[in-house]
Amino acid sequence: MQLGLYSFAENTPDPLNGDRLQSPAERLKDLLEEIELADQLGLDFYGLGEHHRPDFVASSPVTILAAAAARTKNIRLSTAVTVLSSDDPIRVYQQFSTLDLLSNGRAEIMAGRGSFIESFPLFGYNLNDYDDLFEEKLAELIEIRKGGKVEWAGSDHTKPIPGIEIYPKPVQDPIPLWVAVGGTPNSVARAAYYGLPLMIAIIGGYPRQFAPLVQFYRETAEKLGKDPKTLPVGISSHGFIAENSQDAIEIAYPSHHAAMARIGRERGWAPGTKEQFVNGSKPEGAYFMGSPQEVIDKILMQHEWFKHDRFGLQLSVGTVPHDKVMKAIELFGTVVKPAIDKALG
């Protein structure tokens, strides 16, 4: 199983440091150090989410990943996610091809519809077209990544490409393309239809309930004549690692609570409680909060349910002090990963 990290590059007041707010430049400096450490420790991938809000600094994730490419050697560099619905598939392909060249074949595209909507009015798109935009642009991107002269007839939300070759060409042929979903069956079926790897975000509730969705993906792919063994499945979740579970919870909870409460106010959710957070950190819950051994046990338990090929951990929801994030990465790379590699091969 591949193990990696992902971040949304949050830049919010730090509850453990007197609500100190970093400058965007300082936050990006810390982020690059975190990616560099993940590479040095042998983690498999790092994903960076796209957001267009004041509480995140990754509105241009590929730019940051290109900086990380120059400071790393082996780790795969991905988005988490590229909001394809409000982007141009040609530019997406060109940007990731360039990243692939800079990283010597380590770039990946993770495309999704996005759980935040700020990019739609920013780039002049109508939210009523939310699903159609993604469907049409994903189909165009798939056609582009085949290489050669691109013949694209156009659609309601895309323009024709009249037999034009698109440059630069990536090292990888084709460049890897994942579809990220939040649990919608239609999105899962779409990934199976196109024969694309699937990443499922499980950030709440009871993860075992997602097992039928993974099975649905594999069965749908097989019915469409694709070999499910060639289609990786990934799981991504919130979490934090410290020497013991109590420390992990005390470090992660204040920022997690502040971030989720802020988003909840925007979307009409009731604020969560610490009791709910602790319950979510138990073995059957969605959060990977605890000691290295607790995280190891949960990854292996979920592997029994999903037989997945990749696990991504979001270490900080909201802002956690940089030194504590670096320590969590160290534990993930030096304790968790070796144990998972030994257990699963």
C-alpha positions in Angstrom: 0.0 0.0 0.0 1.2 3.5 -0.8 1.1 5.9 2.2 1.2 9.6 1.8 0.0 13.0 3.0 -2.2 15.7 1.7 -2.9 19.3 2.8 -5.2 22.2 1.9 -2.5 24.6 3.0 -4.6 26.2 5.7 -3.6 29.6 7.0 -5.7 30.2 10.0 -5.1 31.4 13.6 -3.2 28.8 15.5 -5.0 28.0 18.8 -1.9 26.5 20.4 0.1 29.6 19.7 -2.2 32.3 21.0 -4.2 32.4 17.7 -1.1 33.6 15.9 -1.7 34.0 12.1 1.3 33.3 9.8 2.0 35.4 6.7 1.2 33.5 3.5 5.0 33.4 2.7 5.8 31.8 6.1 3.0 29.3 5.7 4.3 28.2 2.3 7.9 28.0 3.6 6.6 25.6 6.3 4.6 23.6 3.8 7.6 23.0 1.6 9.6 21.8 4.6 6.9 19.3 5.4 6.8 18.0 1.8 10.6 17.8 1.8 10.6 15.8 5.1 7.9 13.4 3.7 10.2 12.7 0.8 13.2 12.1 2.9 11.3 9.6 5.1 10.2 7.6 2.0 6.5 8.5 2.0 4.9 7.7 -1.4 2.9 10.8 -2.3 1.9 14.3 -1.3 -1.3 15.9 -2.4 -2.2 19.6 -2.3 -5.8 20.9 -2.5 -7.0 23.8 -4.5 -9.0 26.6 -2.7 -9.8 30.2 -3.5 -10.5 31.5 0.0 -8.7 33.7 2.6 -8.1 30.8 4.9 -6.0 28.8 2.4 -2.9 29.7 0.4 -3.0 27.1 -2.3 -5.1 28.7 -5.0 -2.4 27.5 -7.5 -1.3 24.1 -6.2 0.8 23.2 -9.2 3.0 26.2 -8.6 3.7 25.0 -5.1 4.2 21.4 -6.2 6.7 22.7 -8.8 8.7 24.3 -6.0 8.5 21.0 -4.1 9.7 19.1 -7.1 13.0 21.0 -7.0 13.5 20.0 -3.3 12.5 16.4 -3.5 13.7 13.2 -5.2 11.2 10.4 -5.0 7.8 11.4 -3.6 4.9 11.6 -6.1 3.3 15.1 -6.3 -0.4 15.4 -6.8 -3.3 17.8 -6.2 -6.0 17.0 -3.8 -8.0 18.1 -5.8 -7.8 20.1 -9.0 -11.3 21.6 -9.4 -11.6 20.6 -13.0 -15.1 22.0 -13.3 -13.9 25.6 -13.2 -10.6 25.1 -15.0 -9.4 24.7 -18.6 -8.5 21.0 -19.4 -5.8 22.2 -21.8 -4.1 24.3 -19.2 -4.5 21.6 -16.6 -2.7 19.2 -18.9 0.1 21.7 -19.7 0.7 22.6 -16.1 0.9 19.0 -15.0 3.0 18.0 -18.0 5.4 20.8 -16.9 5.4 19.5 -13.3 6.1 16.0 -14.6 9.1 17.2 -16.5 10.4 19.2 -13.5 10.0 16.2 -11.2 11.2 13.6 -13.7 7.9 11.7 -13.9 6.4 12.2 -10.4 3.3 14.3 -11.2 -0.3 13.1 -10.8 -3.6 14.8 -11.5 -6.4 14.2 -9.0 -9.5 15.7 -10.5 -12.7 16.4 -8.6 -15.8 18.6 -8.6 -14.6 20.4 -5.4 -16.4 20.6 -2.0 -16.0 24.4 -2.0 -17.7 26.6 -4.6 -15.6 29.8 -4.6 -13.9 29.0 -7.9 -17.2 29.0 -9.8 -18.2 32.7 -9.5 -14.5 33.6 -9.6 -14.0 32.1 -13.1 -17.5 32.9 -14.4 -19.3 29.5 -14.1 -22.8 28.8 -13.1 -23.3 26.4 -10.1 -26.4 25.0 -11.8 -23.9 23.4 -14.3 -21.9 21.8 -11.4 -22.1 18.2 -12.6 -22.2 18.8 -16.4 -19.1 21.0 -16.2 -17.1 18.2 -14.5 -18.4 15.5 -16.8 -17.6 17.4 -20.0 -14.2 18.7 -18.9 -13.1 15.3 -17.6 -14.0 13.7 -21.0 -11.9 16.4 -22.7 -9.0 16.0 -20.4 -9.0 12.2 -21.0 -8.9 12.8 -24.7 -6.0 15.3 -24.4 -3.9 13.0 -22.2 -4.0 10.3 -24.9 -1.5 12.4 -26.8 -1.1 13.2 -30.5 -3.3 15.6 -32.4 -6.4 16.3 -30.3 -9.7 16.1 -32.1 -12.4 17.4 -29.7 -15.8 18.3 -31.0 -16.6 20.6 -28.1 -19.7 20.5 -25.9 -22.0 22.8 -24.0 -19.2 23.9 -21.7 -16.0 23.2 -23.8 -14.7 24.6 -27.1 -13.6 22.4 -30.0 -10.0 21.4 -30.5 -9.5 21.0 -34.3 -6.6 18.4 -34.5 -4.0 20.4 -32.5 -1.1 18.8 -30.7 -0.7 20.1 -27.1 2.7 20.7 -25.5 4.8 20.0 -23.5 4.8 16.2 -23.4 5.1 14.7 -19.9 7.7 12.0 -18.9 4.8 9.7 -18.0 2.7 8.4 -20.9 -0.1 8.9 -20.0 0.2 11.2 -17.0 -1.7 9.5 -14.1 -5.2 10.8 -13.6 -7.3 10.0 -10.5 -10.9 10.9 -9.7 -11.6 12.1 -6.2 -15.1 11.6 -4.7 -16.9 12.3 -1.5 -19.1 9.2 -1.7 -21.7 9.9 -4.4 -22.5 6.7 -6.3 -22.7 8.6 -9.6 -19.2 10.0 -9.2 -17.9 6.5 -8.4 -19.7 5.1 -11.5 -18.1 7.8 -13.6 -14.6 6.8 -12.5 -15.4 3.2 -13.3 -16.8 4.1 -16.7 -13.6 5.9 -17.7 -11.4 3.3 -16.1 -9.7 5.8 -13.8 -8.3 5.2 -10.2 -10.6 6.3 -7.4 -9.8 8.3 -4.3 -12.6 8.4 -1.7 -12.5 11.1 1.0 -13.8 9.7 4.3 -13.9 12.6 6.8 -16.7 11.7 9.1 -19.2 9.0 10.1 -18.3 5.3 10.0 -15.8 4.3 7.3 -17.0 0.7 7.0 -20.2 2.1 5.4 -18.1 3.0 2.4 -17.2 -0.7 1.6 -20.3 -1.3 -0.6 -19.3 1.8 -2.6 -15.8 0.4 -3.3 -17.4 -2.9 -4.3 -19.8 -1.0 -6.6 -16.8 0.7 -8.2 -15.0 -2.6 -8.9 -18.2 -4.4 -10.1 -19.1 -1.6 -12.4 -15.6 -1.5 -13.9 -15.7 -5.2 -14.5 -19.1 -5.1 -16.1 -17.7 -2.4 -18.5 -14.9 -4.8 -19.5 -12.2 -3.3 -17.3 -9.9 -5.3 -14.9 -10.5 -4.0 -11.4 -7.0 -5.2 -10.4 -5.6 -2.5 -12.7 -7.7 0.3 -11.0 -6.2 1.5 -7.7 -8.5 2.6 -4.9 -7.4 5.2 -2.4 -8.8 6.4 1.0 -8.1 9.8 2.4 -9.0 10.9 6.0 -8.3 13.5 8.7 -5.9 12.6 11.5 -2.9 13.4 13.6 -0.1 11.3 15.1 1.7 11.9 18.4 3.5 9.7 20.9 0.1 8.8 22.5 -3.5 9.2 21.7 -4.2 11.8 24.3 -1.5 14.1 23.0 -2.7 13.6 19.4 -6.2 14.6 20.3 -5.1 17.6 22.4 -2.9 18.9 19.6 -5.4 18.3 16.8 -8.7 19.1 18.3 -8.5 22.9 18.8 -7.6 23.7 15.2 -9.9 21.0 13.8 -12.9 22.3 15.8 -12.2 25.9 14.8 -12.0 25.0 11.1 -15.0 22.8 11.0 -17.1 25.2 13.0 -16.2 28.0 10.6 -17.2 25.9 7.6 -20.3 24.8 9.5 -21.4 28.3 10.0 -21.2 28.9 6.3 -23.1 25.7 5.5 -25.6 25.5 8.3 -24.1 22.7 10.3 -24.2 22.6 14.1 -20.8 22.9 15.7 -19.2 19.6 16.7 -18.2 18.8 20.3 -15.0 17.3 21.7 -16.9 14.2 22.6 -17.9 13.7 19.0 -14.2 14.3 18.0 -13.0 11.7 20.4 -15.6 9.2 19.2 -14.5 9.8 15.7 -11.0 8.9 16.7 -12.0 5.5 18.0 -11.2 2.4 15.9 -14.5 2.4 14.0 -14.5 6.2 13.5 -13.2 8.2 10.6 -10.3 10.1 12.2 -6.8 8.7 12.4 -5.9 10.3 15.7 -3.6 8.6 18.0 -0.3 6.9 18.6 1.6 5.3 15.7 0.3 1.9 16.7 -3.3 3.1 16.8 -2.9 4.5 13.3 -1.3 1.3 12.1 -4.1 -0.8 13.5 -6.8 1.4 11.8 -5.1 1.4 8.4 -4.8 -2.4 8.5 -8.4 -2.7 9.7 -9.7 -0.5 6.9 -7.6 -2.5 4.4 -9.6 -5.6 5.4 -12.7 -3.7 4.4 -11.6 -1.9 1.3 -8.5 -3.8 0.0 -7.3 -0.3 -1.0 -4.0 0.5 -2.6 -3.3 4.0 -1.2 -4.0 5.9 2.0 -3.7 9.6 2.4 -3.6 11.4 5.7 -4.5 15.1 6.2 -2.4 15.9 9.3 -3.8 19.3 10.0 -7.3 20.6 9.6 -6.9 24.2 10.5 -3.5 25.3 11.7 -1.3 23.1 13.9 2.2 24.3 15.0 4.8 23.5 12.4 7.1 21.6 14.8 4.2 19.3 15.8 3.3 18.6 12.2 6.9 17.8 11.5 7.0 15.4 14.4 3.8 13.7 13.2 5.3 13.3 9.7 8.4 11.7 11.3 6.2 9.2 13.2 4.2 8.4 10.0 7.4 7.8 8.0 9.6 6.0 10.5 7.0 4.0 12.5 3.7 3.7 10.6 5.0 3.2 7.1 7.5 0.4 7.9 4.9 -1.5 9.8 2.3 -1.2 7.0 5.0 -2.3 4.5 5.8 -5.3 6.6 2.2 -6.3 7.1 1.0 -5.9 3.5 4.2 -6.2 1.5 
